[in-house]
């Protein structure tokens, strides 16, 4: 089978780029499958990416993939060239991620043209709409979703959202697979009886403020929280909040992009990875925690409740309730309890491989038309 993928790949820094790269590699490892990736020369204008850069300095283009890096989200002429590049490859299946309104017009136009030329399109849906989407942004995202023949997503909640936007849609669900990351050297020394980590881009919906308030309420005498990741403007003034709460002595803030090798050290030191989200459609941090053998404390939201098994891979806590999170820090979370979950986490990691995900993608690409949702 010839599979074309239209989407970002490394060295773009997003979890979507990492996901697309890992999936492309898993697919091309399958016997009889060849893969062509059409990716971006420019993904976002600088004004829409408030971080240091949208490309990672420690990551290179994946030389093992057949890549065309000519798609420009702002240049419709490049969209037409992308269509022609895919057509010349003559794929039986075209894959494209869906996650943000800004890229939806580009993806929608490209996919619509490819379907007109007889290509079967499967959308890999990470978000049905942006977390802060207004009606116009939702309409743009919906336009992209309507250009697919079938859909693959990582949570049942997202599948239900797709079904509302595209009634009768053919949808499959596979939990977010586990990425491969560098092995840690153990260079970071422990500082407290309980080591907590919140990792990834810091945005308002991820609930860092709730976690900081819970840390202020906690009576545990020996606990440290490391917050590691780039701070986006909507997250507010995290340092000022920490100062106002008087918790600077319990807190480490590394509010910048952290390369993979450095990230590995933070995960190695942590006992529990914290996910106090207010809302979630999926998270690449959760399978990353599992990769490093760490349980998670996550908000009791459908996107997490599908993956986190109480007492086996982590804890589920009420979203937005600092008192409940403080209680968990004081009485539930511990290094000993985390170590006891090791076998459950390893079993979850085995289930959530990109190899198994690639098999699901190929089966969905071969299915006849018809609804798979609900399964």
Secondary structure in CASP SS format (residue, H / E / C, confidence):
PFRMAT SS
TARGET T0000
AUTHOR 0000-0000-0000
METHOD secondary structure of the structure
MODEL  1
X C 1.00
X E 1.00
X E 1.00
X E 1.00
X E 1.00
X E 1.00
X C 1.00
X C 1.00
X C 1.00
X C 1.00
X C 1.00
X E 1.00
X C 1.00
X C 1.00
X H 1.00
X H 1.00
X H 1.00
X H 1.00
X H 1.00
X H 1.00
X H 1.00
X H 1.00
X H 1.00
X H 1.00
X H 1.00
X H 1.00
X H 1.00
X H 1.00
X C 1.00
X C 1.00
X C 1.00
X C 1.00
X C 1.00
X E 1.00
X E 1.00
X E 1.00
X E 1.00
X E 1.00
X E 1.00
X E 1.00
X E 1.00
X E 1.00
X C 1.00
X C 1.00
X C 1.00
X H 1.00
X H 1.00
X H 1.00
X C 1.00
X C 1.00
X C 1.00
X C 1.00
X C 1.00
X C 1.00
X E 1.00
X C 1.00
X C 1.00
X C 1.00
X C 1.00
X C 1.00
X C 1.00
X C 1.00
X C 1.00
X C 1.00
X C 1.00
X C 1.00
X E 1.00
X E 1.00
X E 1.00
X E 1.00
X E 1.00
X E 1.00
X C 1.00
X C 1.00
X C 1.00
X H 1.00
X H 1.00
X H 1.00
X H 1.00
X H 1.00
X H 1.00
X H 1.00
X H 1.00
X H 1.00
X H 1.00
X H 1.00
X H 1.00
X H 1.00
X H 1.00
X C 1.00
X C 1.00
X C 1.00
X E 1.00
X E 1.00
X E 1.00
X E 1.00
X E 1.00
X E 1.00
X C 1.00
X C 1.00
X H 1.00
X H 1.00
X H 1.00
X H 1.00
X H 1.00
X H 1.00
X H 1.00
X H 1.00
X H 1.00
X H 1.00
X H 1.00
X H 1.00
X H 1.00
X H 1.00
X H 1.00
X H 1.00
X C 1.00
X C 1.00
X C 1.00
X E 1.00
X E 1.00
X E 1.00
X E 1.00
X E 1.00
X E 1.00
X C 1.00
X C 1.00
X C 1.00
X C 1.00
X C 1.00
X C 1.00
X C 1.00
X C 1.00
X C 1.00
X H 1.00
X H 1.00
X H 1.00
X H 1.00
X H 1.00
X H 1.00
X H 1.00
X H 1.00
X H 1.00
X H 1.00
X H 1.00
X C 1.00
X C 1.00
X C 1.00
X C 1.00
X E 1.00
X E 1.00
X E 1.00
X E 1.00
X C 1.00
X C 1.00
X H 1.00
X H 1.00
X H 1.00
X H 1.00
X H 1.00
X H 1.00
X H 1.00
X H 1.00
X H 1.00
X H 1.00
X C 1.00
X C 1.00
X C 1.00
X C 1.00
X C 1.00
X E 1.00
X E 1.00
X E 1.00
X C 1.00
X C 1.00
X C 1.00
X C 1.00
X C 1.00
X C 1.00
X C 1.00
X C 1.00
X C 1.00
X C 1.00
X C 1.00
X C 1.00
X C 1.00
X C 1.00
X C 1.00
X C 1.00
X C 1.00
X C 1.00
X C 1.00
X C 1.00
X E 1.00
X E 1.00
X E 1.00
X E 1.00
X E 1.00
X E 1.00
X C 1.00
X C 1.00
X E 1.00
X C 1.00
X H 1.00
X H 1.00
X H 1.00
X C 1.00
X H 1.00
X H 1.00
X H 1.00
X H 1.00
X H 1.00
X H 1.00
X H 1.00
X H 1.00
X H 1.00
X H 1.00
X C 1.00
X C 1.00
X C 1.00
X C 1.00
X C 1.00
X E 1.00
X E 1.00
X E 1.00
X E 1.00
X E 1.00
X E 1.00
X C 1.00
X C 1.00
X E 1.00
X C 1.00
X H 1.00
X H 1.00
X H 1.00
X C 1.00
X C 1.00
X H 1.00
X H 1.00
X H 1.00
X H 1.00
X H 1.00
X H 1.00
X H 1.00
X H 1.00
X C 1.00
X C 1.00
X H 1.00
X H 1.00
X H 1.00
X E 1.00
X E 1.00
X E 1.00
X E 1.00
X C 1.00
X C 1.00
X C 1.00
X C 1.00
X C 1.00
X H 1.00
X H 1.00
X H 1.00
X H 1.00
X H 1.00
X H 1.00
X H 1.00
X H 1.00
X H 1.00
X H 1.00
X C 1.00
X C 1.00
X E 1.00
X E 1.00
X E 1.00
X E 1.00
X C 1.00
X C 1.00
X C 1.00
X C 1.00
X C 1.00
X C 1.00
X C 1.00
X C 1.00
X H 1.00
X H 1.00
X H 1.00
X H 1.00
X H 1.00
X H 1.00
X H 1.00
X H 1.00
X C 1.00
X C 1.00
X C 1.00
X E 1.00
X E 1.00
X E 1.00
X E 1.00
X E 1.00
X C 1.00
X C 1.00
X H 1.00
X H 1.00
X H 1.00
X H 1.00
X C 1.00
X C 1.00
X C 1.00
X C 1.00
X E 1.00
X C 1.00
X C 1.00
X C 1.00
X E 1.00
X E 1.00
X E 1.00
X E 1.00
X C 1.00
X C 1.00
X C 1.00
X C 1.00
X H 1.00
X H 1.00
X H 1.00
X H 1.00
X H 1.00
X H 1.00
X H 1.00
X H 1.00
X H 1.00
X H 1.00
X H 1.00
X C 1.00
X C 1.00
X H 1.00
X H 1.00
X H 1.00
X H 1.00
X H 1.00
X H 1.00
X C 1.00
X H 1.00
X H 1.00
X H 1.00
X H 1.00
X H 1.00
X H 1.00
X H 1.00
X H 1.00
X H 1.00
X H 1.00
X C 1.00
X C 1.00
X H 1.00
X H 1.00
X H 1.00
X H 1.00
X H 1.00
X H 1.00
X H 1.00
X H 1.00
X H 1.00
X H 1.00
X H 1.00
X H 1.00
X H 1.00
X C 1.00
X C 1.00
X C 1.00
X C 1.00
X C 1.00
X C 1.00
X C 1.00
X C 1.00
X C 1.00
END
